[in-house]
C-alpha cells in the first residue's frame, strides 16, 4: 500500500473490532468478495508512468453502496477507494470528508495529505491510484449502527513529490490492508475509522 495512505490508529480499530462479531459465510446480506474490475472512475491509467488527467466531477455514490445492508457496506468500501483516488487526483477532499465521520482520524489524515500532495499540483505522477482487490471480511456487531472488516488494496508504481522543491520519491507497486469501521448515518454507511497498513 502506498505510504501516503499509511496511517496507524490501531488502538481505536482494535477496540472497534472487539465489539464486532463475524458474520457466517451463509449470511444473506454479506454478499461475496468484490471480484469485479474497478469502475471507470476508480480505474488507474495503467502502469505507463504517465499521470492520468484529473477528473472534474465529484464521484457519486452508486446505488449498490446505498442502504444499511452488509452488501451496501461492501460496495461502500469500493466507493470510498474512488473518493480517496479523487482526492489524490484533484486535491478536492470535500467528497471524501462528506462520506467520513467527523471524528475519523485516518480519513482526516488522507484528506490533509491529498490537499498538499496530489496529481493536479504535480505532487503525484504515475500509477498512484489505489485499487480495491477484495473486501476480505465484513462484520456486524451488537451495535447495529456499525460494521467493521478489512479489505485488500493495491497500488502501482508512482512518484511522490511532497513539495515543489523536493526531490521525487519513487514507490514500487504494493499491496496493503485497509481495516475499517463503518457507521450508519442517515440510512447509509460512512467511514467511521480506518487504517491502511502495508
C-alpha positions as CSV (number, residue, x, y, z in Angstrom):
1,X,0.0,0.0,0.0
2,X,1.1,3.5,-0.6
3,X,3.0,5.3,2.2
4,X,0.7,8.4,1.5
5,X,-2.2,6.3,2.9
6,X,-0.4,4.5,5.7
7,X,-1.9,5.7,9.0
8,X,-1.8,3.9,12.3
9,X,-4.7,4.1,14.6
10,X,-4.5,0.5,16.0
11,X,-6.0,1.2,19.4
12,X,-9.3,2.5,18.1
13,X,-9.5,-0.1,15.4
14,X,-8.8,-2.9,17.9
15,X,-11.5,-1.7,20.3
16,X,-14.0,-1.5,17.4
17,X,-13.0,-5.0,16.2
18,X,-13.6,-6.5,19.7
19,X,-17.1,-5.1,19.7
20,X,-17.9,-6.7,16.3
21,X,-19.0,-10.3,15.6
22,X,-18.2,-12.1,12.4
23,X,-20.9,-12.9,10.0
24,X,-21.1,-16.5,8.9
25,X,-20.5,-17.4,5.2
26,X,-24.2,-18.0,4.7
27,X,-25.2,-14.5,5.7
28,X,-27.8,-13.3,3.1
29,X,-26.6,-9.7,3.5
30,X,-22.9,-10.3,3.3
31,X,-22.6,-10.6,-0.5
32,X,-19.4,-12.0,-1.9
33,X,-15.9,-10.6,-2.3
34,X,-15.6,-7.9,-4.9
35,X,-14.0,-9.7,-7.8
36,X,-15.4,-7.3,-10.5
37,X,-13.0,-4.9,-12.1
38,X,-13.0,-1.4,-10.6
39,X,-15.4,1.1,-12.1
40,X,-14.1,3.6,-14.7
41,X,-14.0,6.4,-12.1
42,X,-11.7,4.4,-9.8
43,X,-9.5,2.7,-12.5
44,X,-5.9,3.9,-12.8
45,X,-4.5,4.9,-16.2
46,X,-2.3,1.9,-16.2
47,X,1.4,1.5,-15.3
48,X,2.7,3.6,-18.1
49,X,4.3,6.1,-15.8
50,X,2.0,8.9,-17.0
51,X,-0.2,10.9,-14.8
52,X,-3.9,10.4,-15.5
53,X,-5.9,13.5,-16.3
54,X,-7.7,14.7,-13.2
55,X,-11.4,14.2,-13.1
56,X,-13.5,17.4,-13.0
57,X,-16.6,15.9,-11.4
58,X,-17.0,14.5,-7.9
59,X,-17.7,10.8,-7.6
60,X,-21.4,9.9,-6.9
61,X,-22.3,7.1,-4.5
62,X,-23.6,4.2,-6.6
63,X,-27.0,2.6,-5.8
64,X,-25.2,-0.6,-4.6
65,X,-23.5,1.4,-1.9
66,X,-26.7,2.9,-0.5
67,X,-28.6,1.4,2.4
68,X,-27.7,-0.4,5.6
69,X,-27.0,-3.9,4.5
70,X,-23.6,-5.6,4.7
71,X,-23.6,-5.8,0.9
72,X,-24.1,-2.0,0.8
73,X,-21.2,-1.7,3.2
74,X,-19.0,-3.8,1.0
75,X,-19.9,-1.7,-2.1
76,X,-19.3,1.5,0.0
77,X,-15.7,0.4,0.5
78,X,-15.2,0.3,-3.2
79,X,-16.8,3.8,-3.5
80,X,-14.6,5.1,-0.7
81,X,-11.5,4.0,-2.6
82,X,-12.8,6.0,-5.5
83,X,-13.2,9.0,-3.2
84,X,-9.6,8.6,-2.0
85,X,-8.4,8.5,-5.6
86,X,-10.4,11.6,-6.5
87,X,-8.7,13.4,-3.6
88,X,-5.3,12.2,-4.8
89,X,-6.1,13.3,-8.4
90,X,-7.5,16.8,-7.7
91,X,-6.8,17.8,-4.1
92,X,-10.6,18.1,-3.7
93,X,-11.2,16.4,-0.3
94,X,-14.8,17.6,0.1
95,X,-16.4,14.4,-1.2
96,X,-14.1,12.2,0.9
97,X,-14.9,14.1,4.0
98,X,-18.6,14.2,3.3
99,X,-18.7,10.4,3.4
100,X,-16.5,10.2,6.5
101,X,-17.4,10.7,10.2
102,X,-16.1,14.0,11.6
103,X,-14.1,12.0,14.2
104,X,-12.3,9.7,11.6
105,X,-8.6,10.5,12.2
106,X,-7.5,8.3,9.3
107,X,-9.9,10.0,6.9
108,X,-8.7,13.4,8.0
109,X,-5.0,12.3,7.6
110,X,-5.7,11.2,4.0
111,X,-7.6,14.5,3.3
112,X,-4.8,16.7,4.8
113,X,-2.2,14.9,2.7
114,X,-4.2,15.0,-0.5
115,X,-4.8,18.7,-0.2
116,X,-1.0,19.2,-0.2
117,X,0.2,16.4,-2.5
118,X,-1.9,15.5,-5.5
119,X,-1.7,14.9,-9.2
120,X,-3.3,18.3,-10.1
121,X,-0.4,20.2,-8.4
122,X,2.3,17.8,-9.6
123,X,2.8,16.0,-6.3
124,X,1.9,12.6,-7.7
125,X,2.8,11.1,-11.1
126,X,2.4,7.6,-12.4
127,X,0.1,4.8,-11.3
128,X,-0.7,6.3,-7.9
129,X,-4.4,5.3,-7.7
130,X,-5.4,2.7,-5.3
131,X,-7.5,-0.3,-6.4
132,X,-9.7,-2.5,-4.3
133,X,-8.7,-6.1,-4.8
134,X,-11.3,-7.6,-2.4
135,X,-13.2,-6.9,0.8
136,X,-11.8,-9.8,2.8
137,X,-14.3,-9.7,5.6
138,X,-17.2,-7.6,6.9
139,X,-18.8,-7.9,10.3
140,X,-21.9,-6.6,12.1
141,X,-21.6,-6.3,15.8
142,X,-24.0,-5.8,18.7
143,X,-24.2,-2.1,17.7
144,X,-26.3,-2.4,14.6
145,X,-25.2,1.1,13.5
146,X,-21.6,-0.1,12.9
147,X,-19.9,-2.7,10.8
148,X,-16.2,-3.5,10.5
149,X,-13.8,-5.5,8.5
150,X,-10.8,-5.5,6.2
151,X,-10.0,-5.1,2.5
152,X,-7.0,-5.7,0.3
153,X,-5.9,-2.6,-1.7
154,X,-3.2,-2.4,-4.4
155,X,-1.3,0.5,-5.9
156,X,1.1,0.8,-8.8
157,X,4.5,2.4,-9.4
158,X,4.4,6.2,-9.0
159,X,6.4,9.2,-7.9
160,X,5.5,11.4,-5.0
161,X,6.9,15.0,-4.5
162,X,5.9,16.4,-1.1
163,X,6.7,19.9,-2.2
164,X,7.6,21.6,-5.5
165,X,11.3,21.9,-4.4
166,X,11.6,18.4,-3.0
167,X,13.2,15.6,-5.0
168,X,10.6,13.0,-6.2
169,X,10.3,9.8,-4.2
170,X,9.7,6.6,-6.2
171,X,7.3,4.0,-5.0
172,X,7.0,0.4,-6.3
173,X,3.7,-1.4,-6.7
174,X,2.4,-2.6,-3.4
175,X,-0.4,-4.3,-1.6
176,X,-1.9,-3.2,1.7
177,X,-4.7,-4.0,4.1
178,X,-7.4,-1.5,5.0
179,X,-9.0,-2.1,8.3
180,X,-12.3,-0.2,8.7
181,X,-15.3,0.5,10.8
182,X,-18.4,2.0,9.1
183,X,-21.1,4.0,10.8
184,X,-24.7,4.2,9.7
185,X,-25.7,7.8,9.1
186,X,-29.0,8.9,7.5
187,X,-29.6,5.4,6.3
188,X,-26.2,5.0,4.5
189,X,-22.7,3.8,5.6
190,X,-19.9,6.4,6.1
191,X,-16.3,5.7,7.1
192,X,-16.1,5.9,10.9
193,X,-12.5,4.9,11.3
194,X,-9.8,3.3,9.1
195,X,-6.2,2.4,8.9
196,X,-4.2,1.2,5.9
197,X,-1.1,-1.0,6.5
198,X,1.4,-2.1,4.0
